[in-house]
Amino acid sequence: MQKAFEGQRTGEEVLYIFRRHFSTTRRGFLFMLFMIAFGAVPFAIWKQDAQMTFVWIIFGLIGVLGYAYAVLLWYFSFYMITTERLRQTRQKGLFKKTVVDLDLEKIQSISFGVPGMFGAMLDYGTILVQTGAGDLVMSMVSHPETVYNELQNAAHELRQYEEE
């Protein structure tokens, strides 16, 4: 199945799409837990009745909406490796999005690291792509070794194609 995206060049193919680790949504999850717990405070202070249940439900819904917002930002923020470039798309709010393109031919080196025990257990890490113009740091990326290998393969294939 051929994936297409806005701004795709003629002959360009999508090789790999990846995201940051799902644990980046933890602030939204903690917000949801806080709102559910905060909504339960009136039960501890006043008698339990329908109004207090309604207050708890409202706080819970606000918490769920906050978590859904964090998940949406995670889902719509992704990285894409094509036959010609690396594209970073970051959703920074409901209506704000930034896109950064980096041509594979400008990549000088690629490295990755796994930050300790939790990074190893949850399989996330940081990928550093160095170019002459600057560095692209991708933090909390799921399966960093796989992404590293895909980037290396794409850059190698482009160099092989250009030499022919």
C-alpha positions as CSV (number, residue, x, y, z in Angstrom):
1,M,0.0,0.0,0.0
2,Q,1.5,3.3,-1.1
3,K,1.2,6.1,1.5
4,A,0.8,9.6,0.3
5,F,1.1,12.9,2.1
6,E,0.8,16.6,1.3
7,G,3.9,18.0,-0.2
8,Q,5.1,14.6,-1.5
9,R,7.6,14.9,-4.4
10,T,7.3,13.0,-7.7
11,G,8.8,9.5,-7.2
12,E,9.2,9.9,-3.5
13,E,8.0,6.9,-1.4
14,V,7.3,6.7,2.3
15,L,9.6,4.1,3.9
16,Y,8.9,4.3,7.6
17,I,6.7,6.2,10.0
18,F,7.4,6.4,13.7
19,R,6.3,8.3,16.8
20,R,7.5,9.3,20.2
21,H,6.8,6.7,22.9
22,F,3.3,6.6,24.2
23,S,4.5,7.4,27.7
24,T,4.9,11.0,26.5
25,T,1.1,11.3,27.2
26,R,1.7,10.7,31.0
27,R,1.0,14.3,31.9
28,G,-2.4,14.0,30.4
29,F,-2.9,10.8,32.3
30,L,-1.8,12.3,35.6
31,F,-4.1,15.3,34.9
32,M,-7.0,12.9,34.5
33,L,-6.2,11.0,37.7
34,F,-5.9,14.3,39.6
35,M,-9.2,15.6,38.3
36,I,-11.0,12.3,39.2
37,A,-9.4,12.4,42.7
38,F,-10.2,16.2,43.1
39,G,-13.8,15.5,42.1
40,A,-14.0,12.9,44.8
41,V,-13.1,15.4,47.6
42,P,-16.7,16.6,48.1
43,F,-17.7,13.1,48.9
44,A,-15.2,13.1,51.8
45,I,-16.4,16.4,53.1
46,W,-20.2,16.5,52.5
47,K,-22.9,13.9,52.4
48,Q,-23.1,11.8,49.3
49,D,-26.0,12.8,47.1
50,A,-26.8,13.3,43.5
51,Q,-25.3,16.8,43.3
52,M,-21.9,15.5,44.6
53,T,-22.1,12.7,42.1
54,F,-22.7,15.2,39.3
55,V,-19.7,17.3,40.5
56,W,-17.5,14.2,40.5
57,I,-18.7,13.2,37.0
58,I,-17.9,16.8,35.7
59,F,-14.4,16.7,37.1
60,G,-13.9,13.2,35.7
61,L,-15.0,14.3,32.2
62,I,-12.7,17.3,32.3
63,G,-9.9,14.9,33.2
64,V,-10.8,12.5,30.4
65,L,-10.9,15.4,27.9
66,G,-7.4,16.5,29.1
67,Y,-6.0,13.0,28.6
68,A,-7.7,12.8,25.1
69,Y,-6.0,16.1,24.2
70,A,-2.6,14.7,25.2
71,V,-3.2,11.5,23.1
72,L,-4.3,13.5,20.1
73,L,-1.2,15.6,20.3
74,W,0.9,12.4,20.5
75,Y,-1.0,10.8,17.6
76,F,-0.7,13.7,15.2
77,S,3.0,14.3,16.0
78,F,5.1,11.8,14.0
79,Y,8.3,11.3,12.0
80,M,8.4,10.0,8.5
81,I,11.3,8.6,6.5
82,T,10.9,8.8,2.7
83,T,13.3,7.9,-0.1
84,E,14.5,11.5,-0.1
85,R,14.0,13.1,3.3
86,L,13.2,12.8,7.0
87,R,10.1,14.8,8.0
88,Q,9.1,15.8,11.5
89,T,5.5,16.8,12.0
90,R,4.7,18.2,15.5
91,Q,1.2,19.0,16.6
92,K,1.5,21.8,19.2
93,G,-2.1,22.5,19.9
94,L,-5.5,21.9,18.3
95,F,-4.7,24.3,15.4
96,K,-0.9,24.7,15.4
97,K,1.4,22.3,13.5
98,T,5.1,22.6,12.6
99,V,6.8,20.6,9.9
100,V,10.6,20.2,9.5
101,D,12.1,18.5,6.5
102,L,15.7,17.3,6.4
103,D,17.1,15.9,3.1
104,L,18.7,12.5,3.6
105,E,21.7,13.6,1.4
106,K,22.6,16.3,4.0
107,I,22.8,13.8,6.9
108,Q,26.4,13.5,8.1
109,S,25.9,11.1,11.0
110,I,23.1,9.4,13.0
111,S,23.4,8.1,16.5
112,F,21.0,6.8,19.2
113,G,21.0,6.3,22.9
114,V,18.8,4.6,25.5
115,P,18.4,6.6,28.8
116,G,18.9,4.0,31.5
117,M,16.7,1.2,32.9
118,F,13.3,2.7,32.0
119,G,14.4,3.5,28.5
120,A,15.5,-0.1,28.1
121,M,12.4,-1.6,29.7
122,L,10.0,0.5,27.7
123,D,12.1,0.5,24.6
124,Y,12.5,4.3,24.0
125,G,15.5,6.5,23.4
126,T,16.9,9.6,21.7
127,I,18.1,9.7,18.1
128,L,20.5,12.4,17.0
129,V,20.7,13.3,13.3
130,Q,23.7,15.6,12.6
131,T,23.9,17.8,9.5
132,G,26.1,20.7,8.4
133,A,23.2,23.1,9.2
134,G,22.6,21.7,12.7
135,D,21.3,18.8,14.7
136,L,17.9,17.2,14.8
137,V,17.3,15.6,18.2
138,M,14.3,13.2,18.4
139,S,13.7,12.4,22.1
140,M,11.6,9.6,23.6
141,V,11.3,7.7,20.3
142,S,9.8,4.2,20.4
143,H,12.1,1.4,19.2
144,P,15.2,3.7,18.7
145,E,17.4,0.9,17.3
146,T,14.8,0.1,14.6
147,V,14.4,3.7,13.7
148,Y,18.2,4.2,13.7
149,N,18.6,1.2,11.3
150,E,15.8,2.5,9.0
151,L,17.4,5.9,8.9
152,Q,20.8,4.4,8.2
153,N,19.4,2.2,5.4
154,A,17.5,5.1,3.8
155,A,20.6,7.3,3.8
156,H,22.7,4.4,2.4
157,E,20.3,3.6,-0.3
158,L,20.2,7.3,-1.4
159,R,24.0,7.4,-1.5
160,Q,24.1,4.2,-3.6
161,Y,21.5,5.6,-6.0
162,E,23.4,8.9,-6.4
163,E,26.7,7.1,-7.1
164,E,25.1,5.1,-10.0
